[in-house]
Amino acid sequence: MFFESVAYAMGTPQAGAAPASGSDMLVQFVPLILMFVIFYFLLIRPQQKRAKAHKQMLSELKRGDHIITSSGLLGRILEISEEEALIECGEAKLRISRGAIGGVIDPKAAAAEEKK
């Protein structure tokens, strides 16, 4: 009984109503397309640029560069390989993953930080 009333309430399209056209469907997807474009330019693209710049910086590292790790340690590269780097951090020598290097810093700035 209940199902018959629901089916009757849904009814059929009016005799004069036209079927949904392709342009009506496109209008429904415009907000979704706009949201994707906004997400791309605000989130995805800047993240890709940062990742590309970080990858390039890692490929250009060499012995003697002053670096800062992603955890905030300052040091100087003593040895570097494809996977690891040996850095001098004060009197300690630390072996870290190459990906843990956050950036290259100016040696003068590093010396100023160590004096503080």
ZATIBA-265558 format. One line per field, with one value per atom (N, C-alpha, C, O, CB): atom name; x, y, z; residue number from 0; residue in three letters. Coordinates in steps of 0.2 Angstrom, whole numbers. Each point is the difference from the previous one (the first is absolute). Glycine has a CB too. Example, Ala and Ser with C-alpha at 12.3 -4.5 7.8 and 13.67 -1.06 7.14 Angstrom:
! residues 2
atomo: (N/CA/C/O/CB/N/CA/C/O/CB)
x: (66/-4/4/5/-14/7/4/-4/3/3)
y: (-28/6/6/-1/-5/11/6/5/6/-9)
z: (39/0/0/3/3/-10/1/3/1/-11)
num: (0/0/0/0/0/1/1/1/1/1)
residuo: (Ala/Ala/Ala/Ala/Ala/Ser/Ser/Ser/Ser/Ser)
! end
This chain:
! residues 116
atomo: (N/CA/C/O/CB/N/CA/C/O/CB/N/CA/C/O/CB/N/CA/C/O/CB/N/CA/C/O/CB/N/CA/C/O/CB/N/CA/C/O/CB/N/CA/C/O/CB/N/CA/C/O/CB/N/CA/C/O/CB/N/CA/C/O/CB/N/CA/C/O/CB/N/CA/C/O/CB/N/CA/C/O/CB/N/CA/C/O/CB/N/CA/C/O/CB/N/CA/C/O/CB/N/CA/C/O/CB/N/CA/C/O/CB/N/CA/C/O/CB/N/CA/C/O/CB/N/CA/C/O/CB/N/CA/C/O/CB/N/CA/C/O/CB/N/CA/C/O/CB/N/CA/C/O/CB/N/CA/C/O/CB/N/CA/C/O/CB/N/CA/C/O/CB/N/CA/C/O/CB/N/CA/C/O/CB/N/CA/C/O/CB/N/CA/C/O/CB/N/CA/C/O/CB/N/CA/C/O/CB/N/CA/C/O/CB/N/CA/C/O/CB/N/CA/C/O/CB/N/CA/C/O/CB/N/CA/C/O/CB/N/CA/C/O/CB/N/CA/C/O/CB/N/CA/C/O/CB/N/CA/C/O/CB/N/CA/C/O/CB/N/CA/C/O/CB/N/CA/C/O/CB/N/CA/C/O/CB/N/CA/C/O/CB/N/CA/C/O/CB/N/CA/C/O/CB/N/CA/C/O/CB/N/CA/C/O/CB/N/CA/C/O/CB/N/CA/C/O/CB/N/CA/C/O/CB/N/CA/C/O/CB/N/CA/C/O/CB/N/CA/C/O/CB/N/CA/C/O/CB/N/CA/C/O/CB/N/CA/C/O/CB/N/CA/C/O/CB/N/CA/C/O/CB/N/CA/C/O/CB/N/CA/C/O/CB/N/CA/C/O/CB/N/CA/C/O/CB/N/CA/C/O/CB/N/CA/C/O/CB/N/CA/C/O/CB/N/CA/C/O/CB/N/CA/C/O/CB/N/CA/C/O/CB/N/CA/C/O/CB/N/CA/C/O/CB/N/CA/C/O/CB/N/CA/C/O/CB/N/CA/C/O/CB/N/CA/C/O/CB/N/CA/C/O/CB/N/CA/C/O/CB/N/CA/C/O/CB/N/CA/C/O/CB/N/CA/C/O/CB/N/CA/C/O/CB/N/CA/C/O/CB/N/CA/C/O/CB/N/CA/C/O/CB/N/CA/C/O/CB/N/CA/C/O/CB/N/CA/C/O/CB/N/CA/C/O/CB/N/CA/C/O/CB/N/CA/C/O/CB/N/CA/C/O/CB/N/CA/C/O/CB/N/CA/C/O/CB/N/CA/C/O/CB/N/CA/C/O/CB/N/CA/C/O/CB/N/CA/C/O/CB/N/CA/C/O/CB/N/CA/C/O/CB/N/CA/C/O/CB/N/CA/C/O/CB/N/CA/C/O/CB/N/CA/C/O/CB/N/CA/C/O/CB/N/CA/C/O/CB/N/CA/C/O/CB/N/CA/C/O/CB/N/CA/C/O/CB/N/CA/C/O/CB/N/CA/C/O/CB/N/CA/C/O/CB)
x: (4/-4/4/-1/-8/14/4/4/1/0/1/4/-4/2/5/-13/-5/-1/0/-5/5/-1/6/0/-8/14/6/1/2/3/-7/1/-5/2/2/-10/-5/2/-1/-8/12/3/5/1/-4/8/5/-3/3/5/-13/-3/5/5/-13/5/4/1/-3/-1/9/1/-6/-4/16/-13/-6/1/5/-6/-5/0/4/3/-15/12/3/7/4/-15/14/6/5/-1/-3/10/5/5/1/-2/4/5/6/1/-5/8/6/5/1/-3/4/5/7/1/-9/13/7/2/5/-3/-4/2/-2/3/-4/-5/-3/5/2/-14/15/5/6/3/-8/7/6/0/5/-3/-8/-1/1/2/-10/5/1/7/2/-13/15/7/5/6/-8/0/4/3/6/-13/3/3/5/5/-16/10/5/7/5/-14/8/6/3/7/-12/2/3/3/6/-15/6/4/6/5/-16/11/7/5/6/-13/5/5/3/6/-13/2/3/4/6/-16/9/4/7/5/-15/10/6/4/6/-12/4/4/2/5/-10/1/2/3/4/-14/9/3/5/6/-16/8/4/6/6/-16/9/6/5/6/-14/7/5/4/6/-13/3/4/4/6/-15/7/5/6/5/-15/9/6/5/6/-14/5/5/3/6/-13/4/3/6/5/-16/9/5/6/6/-15/8/6/4/6/-13/4/3/4/6/-15/7/3/6/5/-16/11/5/6/5/-13/6/4/4/6/-13/4/3/5/5/-15/8/5/6/5/-15/10/5/5/5/-12/5/4/7/1/-11/15/7/4/-3/3/5/4/2/2/3/-6/2/-6/1/10/-17/-5/-3/0/-3/1/-3/-8/-3/12/-12/-7/-3/2/1/-10/-4/-5/-2/2/0/-5/-7/-1/11/-14/-7/-2/-6/3/7/-1/3/-1/1/4/3/7/3/-14/14/8/4/-2/0/7/4/6/3/-8/8/6/3/-2/-2/10/4/1/2/4/-7/1/7/4/-15/12/7/0/5/-3/-7/0/-7/-5/14/-10/-7/0/4/-7/-3/-1/-7/-3/12/-11/-7/-5/-5/9/-3/-5/1/-5/4/8/1/5/3/-5/3/5/3/-4/-3/13/3/1/4/2/-8/0/4/-1/-10/14/4/-5/-2/14/-14/-5/4/-1/-10/14/4/6/4/-14/11/5/-2/4/1/-11/-3/-1/0/-6/7/-1/-6/-1/13/-17/-6/-1/1/-6/2/-1/-8/-4/14/-12/-7/-2/4/-4/-7/-3/1/-1/-7/9/1/-7/0/9/-14/-7/-2/-4/1/7/-1/3/-1/1/4/3/-6/-3/15/-12/-6/2/-4/0/11/2/7/3/-14/14/7/-1/-4/8/1/0/7/5/-13/8/6/5/-2/-5/13/5/1/1/5/-7/1/-6/0/6/-12/-6/1/-3/-4/10/1/4/-1/-1/8/5/-4/2/8/-14/-3/-5/-1/2/-4/-5/4/-2/-6/14/4/3/0/3/-2/3/-6/2/6/-14/-5/-1/-4/-2)
y: (-6/6/6/5/-11/6/6/2/5/-8/-3/1/3/3/-12/7/2/8/3/-14/13/8/3/6/-8/0/3/0/5/-9/-1/0/4/4/-16/13/5/7/4/-13/10/7/2/6/-8/-3/2/2/4/-12/4/2/-1/-2/10/-5/0/7/5/-16/12/7/3/-4/2/8/4/-2/-1/10/-8/-2/5/-1/-4/12/5/1/4/1/-9/1/-3/-6/6/3/-2/-5/2/8/-15/-4/5/4/-15/9/3/0/-5/2/9/1/0/0/6/-7/0/6/0/-7/13/7/0/3/2/-8/0/-4/2/-1/-7/-4/4/0/-10/14/4/5/1/-3/5/5/-3/4/3/-13/-3/-2/0/-4/3/-1/6/-1/-10/16/6/2/1/4/-6/2/-5/1/3/-11/-5/2/-1/-8/11/1/6/0/-4/9/6/-1/2/5/-12/-2/-3/1/-2/-4/-3/5/-1/-9/15/5/4/1/-1/2/3/-4/3/4/-13/-5/0/-1/-5/5/-1/6/-1/-6/13/6/2/3/1/-6/2/-5/1/6/-14/-5/-4/-1/1/-3/-5/3/-2/-5/12/3/3/-1/4/1/2/-6/1/10/-16/-6/-3/-2/0/1/-2/4/-3/-2/11/5/-1/0/8/-8/-1/-7/0/7/-12/-6/0/-3/-3/9/0/4/-2/1/7/4/-4/1/10/-15/-3/-6/-1/4/-6/-6/3/-3/-3/12/3/2/-1/5/-1/2/-6/0/9/-15/-6/-3/-2/0/3/-2/4/-2/-3/11/5/0/4/3/-11/0/-2/-5/3/5/-3/1/3/1/-7/0/7/4/-16/14/6/5/5/-7/0/4/1/-5/2/9/0/-1/3/5/-12/-2/1/0/-8/8/-1/-6/-1/13/-17/-5/1/6/-13/3/1/0/3/-8/2/1/6/1/-13/16/6/0/5/-3/-7/-1/4/-1/-10/15/3/-4/-3/14/-12/-3/1/4/-13/6/0/-7/-5/16/-12/-6/-2/3/-1/-8/-3/-5/0/1/-5/-5/-1/1/-8/6/-1/-5/-1/13/-17/-5/1/5/-13/3/0/0/3/-9/2/-1/4/2/-13/12/3/5/1/-12/15/5/0/-1/8/-6/1/7/4/-15/14/7/1/-4/6/3/3/5/5/-8/1/4/2/-4/-1/11/1/-5/0/4/-7/-5/-7/-5/11/-7/-7/-1/5/-4/-7/-2/-4/-5/6/1/-3/-3/3/4/-13/-3/1/-3/-5/11/2/-2/-1/10/-10/-2/7/5/-14/8/6/3/7/-13/3/3/4/4/-13/8/4/7/4/-15/12/7/5/-1/-4/10/5/6/2/-5/4/6/2/-3/7/-1/3/7/4/-11/8/7/3/-3/-1/11/4/-2/0/9/-10/-2/6/-1/-6/13/6/0/1/5/-8/0/-6/0/5/-11/-5/1/-2/-5/11/2/5/-1/-1/6/5/-4/2/7/-14/-4/-4/-1/0/-2/-4/5/-2/-6/14/5/2/1/3/-4/1/-5/0/7)
z: (0/0/0/-4/10/-2/1/-7/-2/14/-15/-6/-6/-4/8/-4/-5/0/-5/5/6/1/-1/-3/12/-8/-2/-7/-3/13/-14/-7/-3/-5/6/2/-3/1/-4/6/4/2/-5/-2/14/-14/-5/-6/-4/10/-9/-6/-6/1/5/-11/-7/-2/3/-6/-1/-2/-3/-4/2/2/-3/-8/-3/12/-12/-7/-4/-5/7/0/-3/1/-3/3/6/2/-5/-2/14/-13/-4/4/6/-14/5/4/1/-4/-2/11/2/-6/-3/15/-13/-6/3/6/-13/2/2/3/5/-14/7/3/8/4/-16/13/7/5/5/-9/1/4/1/5/-10/0/0/5/4/-16/13/5/7/4/-12/9/6/2/6/-8/-3/2/0/2/-8/4/0/7/1/-10/15/6/2/3/1/-6/2/-4/3/-1/-8/-4/3/0/-11/13/3/6/2/-7/9/6/-1/3/3/-11/-2/-2/2/-5/-1/-3/6/0/-11/16/6/4/2/-2/1/4/-4/4/1/-11/-4/1/2/-10/7/1/7/1/-12/16/6/4/5/-5/-1/4/-4/2/5/-13/-3/-4/1/-2/-2/-4/4/-1/-8/15/4/3/1/1/0/3/-5/2/6/-14/-5/-1/-1/-5/6/-1/6/-2/-5/13/6/-1/2/5/-9/0/-6/1/3/-9/-6/3/-2/-7/12/2/6/0/-3/7/5/-3/2/6/-13/-4/-3/0/-2/-1/-4/5/-1/-8/15/5/3/1/2/-2/2/-5/2/5/-14/-5/0/-3/-3/8/-1/6/1/-8/12/7/-2/-4/11/-3/-1/7/4/-16/12/6/2/-4/1/9/3/0/3/-8/3/0/7/4/-16/14/7/-1/-4/8/0/-1/7/5/-14/8/6/-2/-5/8/2/-1/2/2/1/-5/1/7/2/-13/15/8/3/6/-6/-4/2/2/3/1/-5/2/-6/-6/12/-4/-4/-1/5/-2/-9/-1/-6/-5/12/-8/-6/-3/4/0/-11/-3/0/-3/-4/10/-1/-6/-4/17/-13/-5/-3/4/1/-11/-3/-5/-4/6/-1/-5/-3/2/4/-9/-3/5/-1/-9/16/5/6/3/-8/7/6/0/-5/10/0/1/7/5/-14/9/7/1/-4/3/6/2/6/5/-11/7/6/3/-3/-1/10/4/7/4/-10/6/6/0/-5/11/-1/1/-2/-1/10/-10/-2/-8/-3/14/-13/-7/0/4/-7/-1/-1/-7/-5/14/-9/-7/0/4/-4/-5/-1/-7/-5/13/-9/-7/-4/3/2/-11/-5/0/-1/-6/7/0/6/0/-7/13/6/0/4/2/-12/0/-2/-6/3/7/-2/-4/-4/15/-11/-5/1/5/-4/-5/0/3/-2/-8/14/3/-1/-2/11/-8/-1/6/5/-11/4/6/5/6/-14/6/4/5/6/-15/6/5/5/5/-14/6/5/5/6/-15/8/5/5/6/-14/6/4/5/6/-15/6/4/6/5/-15/8/5/5/6/-15/8/5/5/6/-15/7/4/5/4/-13)
num: (0/0/0/0/0/1/1/1/1/1/2/2/2/2/2/3/3/3/3/3/4/4/4/4/4/5/5/5/5/5/6/6/6/6/6/7/7/7/7/7/8/8/8/8/8/9/9/9/9/9/10/10/10/10/10/11/11/11/11/11/12/12/12/12/12/13/13/13/13/13/14/14/14/14/14/15/15/15/15/15/16/16/16/16/16/17/17/17/17/17/18/18/18/18/18/19/19/19/19/19/20/20/20/20/20/21/21/21/21/21/22/22/22/22/22/23/23/23/23/23/24/24/24/24/24/25/25/25/25/25/26/26/26/26/26/27/27/27/27/27/28/28/28/28/28/29/29/29/29/29/30/30/30/30/30/31/31/31/31/31/32/32/32/32/32/33/33/33/33/33/34/34/34/34/34/35/35/35/35/35/36/36/36/36/36/37/37/37/37/37/38/38/38/38/38/39/39/39/39/39/40/40/40/40/40/41/41/41/41/41/42/42/42/42/42/43/43/43/43/43/44/44/44/44/44/45/45/45/45/45/46/46/46/46/46/47/47/47/47/47/48/48/48/48/48/49/49/49/49/49/50/50/50/50/50/51/51/51/51/51/52/52/52/52/52/53/53/53/53/53/54/54/54/54/54/55/55/55/55/55/56/56/56/56/56/57/57/57/57/57/58/58/58/58/58/59/59/59/59/59/60/60/60/60/60/61/61/61/61/61/62/62/62/62/62/63/63/63/63/63/64/64/64/64/64/65/65/65/65/65/66/66/66/66/66/67/67/67/67/67/68/68/68/68/68/69/69/69/69/69/70/70/70/70/70/71/71/71/71/71/72/72/72/72/72/73/73/73/73/73/74/74/74/74/74/75/75/75/75/75/76/76/76/76/76/77/77/77/77/77/78/78/78/78/78/79/79/79/79/79/80/80/80/80/80/81/81/81/81/81/82/82/82/82/82/83/83/83/83/83/84/84/84/84/84/85/85/85/85/85/86/86/86/86/86/87/87/87/87/87/88/88/88/88/88/89/89/89/89/89/90/90/90/90/90/91/91/91/91/91/92/92/92/92/92/93/93/93/93/93/94/94/94/94/94/95/95/95/95/95/96/96/96/96/96/97/97/97/97/97/98/98/98/98/98/99/99/99/99/99/100/100/100/100/100/101/101/101/101/101/102/102/102/102/102/103/103/103/103/103/104/104/104/104/104/105/105/105/105/105/106/106/106/106/106/107/107/107/107/107/108/108/108/108/108/109/109/109/109/109/110/110/110/110/110/111/111/111/111/111/112/112/112/112/112/113/113/113/113/113/114/114/114/114/114/115/115/115/115/115)
residuo: (Met/Met/Met/Met/Met/Phe/Phe/Phe/Phe/Phe/Phe/Phe/Phe/Phe/Phe/Glu/Glu/Glu/Glu/Glu/Ser/Ser/Ser/Ser/Ser/Val/Val/Val/Val/Val/Ala/Ala/Ala/Ala/Ala/Tyr/Tyr/Tyr/Tyr/Tyr/Ala/Ala/Ala/Ala/Ala/Met/Met/Met/Met/Met/Gly/Gly/Gly/Gly/Gly/Thr/Thr/Thr/Thr/Thr/Pro/Pro/Pro/Pro/Pro/Gln/Gln/Gln/Gln/Gln/Ala/Ala/Ala/Ala/Ala/Gly/Gly/Gly/Gly/Gly/Ala/Ala/Ala/Ala/Ala/Ala/Ala/Ala/Ala/Ala/Pro/Pro/Pro/Pro/Pro/Ala/Ala/Ala/Ala/Ala/Ser/Ser/Ser/Ser/Ser/Gly/Gly/Gly/Gly/Gly/Ser/Ser/Ser/Ser/Ser/Asp/Asp/Asp/Asp/Asp/Met/Met/Met/Met/Met/Leu/Leu/Leu/Leu/Leu/Val/Val/Val/Val/Val/Gln/Gln/Gln/Gln/Gln/Phe/Phe/Phe/Phe/Phe/Val/Val/Val/Val/Val/Pro/Pro/Pro/Pro/Pro/Leu/Leu/Leu/Leu/Leu/Ile/Ile/Ile/Ile/Ile/Leu/Leu/Leu/Leu/Leu/Met/Met/Met/Met/Met/Phe/Phe/Phe/Phe/Phe/Val/Val/Val/Val/Val/Ile/Ile/Ile/Ile/Ile/Phe/Phe/Phe/Phe/Phe/Tyr/Tyr/Tyr/Tyr/Tyr/Phe/Phe/Phe/Phe/Phe/Leu/Leu/Leu/Leu/Leu/Leu/Leu/Leu/Leu/Leu/Ile/Ile/Ile/Ile/Ile/Arg/Arg/Arg/Arg/Arg/Pro/Pro/Pro/Pro/Pro/Gln/Gln/Gln/Gln/Gln/Gln/Gln/Gln/Gln/Gln/Lys/Lys/Lys/Lys/Lys/Arg/Arg/Arg/Arg/Arg/Ala/Ala/Ala/Ala/Ala/Lys/Lys/Lys/Lys/Lys/Ala/Ala/Ala/Ala/Ala/His/His/His/His/His/Lys/Lys/Lys/Lys/Lys/Gln/Gln/Gln/Gln/Gln/Met/Met/Met/Met/Met/Leu/Leu/Leu/Leu/Leu/Ser/Ser/Ser/Ser/Ser/Glu/Glu/Glu/Glu/Glu/Leu/Leu/Leu/Leu/Leu/Lys/Lys/Lys/Lys/Lys/Arg/Arg/Arg/Arg/Arg/Gly/Gly/Gly/Gly/Gly/Asp/Asp/Asp/Asp/Asp/His/His/His/His/His/Ile/Ile/Ile/Ile/Ile/Ile/Ile/Ile/Ile/Ile/Thr/Thr/Thr/Thr/Thr/Ser/Ser/Ser/Ser/Ser/Ser/Ser/Ser/Ser/Ser/Gly/Gly/Gly/Gly/Gly/Leu/Leu/Leu/Leu/Leu/Leu/Leu/Leu/Leu/Leu/Gly/Gly/Gly/Gly/Gly/Arg/Arg/Arg/Arg/Arg/Ile/Ile/Ile/Ile/Ile/Leu/Leu/Leu/Leu/Leu/Glu/Glu/Glu/Glu/Glu/Ile/Ile/Ile/Ile/Ile/Ser/Ser/Ser/Ser/Ser/Glu/Glu/Glu/Glu/Glu/Glu/Glu/Glu/Glu/Glu/Glu/Glu/Glu/Glu/Glu/Ala/Ala/Ala/Ala/Ala/Leu/Leu/Leu/Leu/Leu/Ile/Ile/Ile/Ile/Ile/Glu/Glu/Glu/Glu/Glu/Cys/Cys/Cys/Cys/Cys/Gly/Gly/Gly/Gly/Gly/Glu/Glu/Glu/Glu/Glu/Ala/Ala/Ala/Ala/Ala/Lys/Lys/Lys/Lys/Lys/Leu/Leu/Leu/Leu/Leu/Arg/Arg/Arg/Arg/Arg/Ile/Ile/Ile/Ile/Ile/Ser/Ser/Ser/Ser/Ser/Arg/Arg/Arg/Arg/Arg/Gly/Gly/Gly/Gly/Gly/Ala/Ala/Ala/Ala/Ala/Ile/Ile/Ile/Ile/Ile/Gly/Gly/Gly/Gly/Gly/Gly/Gly/Gly/Gly/Gly/Val/Val/Val/Val/Val/Ile/Ile/Ile/Ile/Ile/Asp/Asp/Asp/Asp/Asp/Pro/Pro/Pro/Pro/Pro/Lys/Lys/Lys/Lys/Lys/Ala/Ala/Ala/Ala/Ala/Ala/Ala/Ala/Ala/Ala/Ala/Ala/Ala/Ala/Ala/Ala/Ala/Ala/Ala/Ala/Glu/Glu/Glu/Glu/Glu/Glu/Glu/Glu/Glu/Glu/Lys/Lys/Lys/Lys/Lys/Lys/Lys/Lys/Lys/Lys)
! end
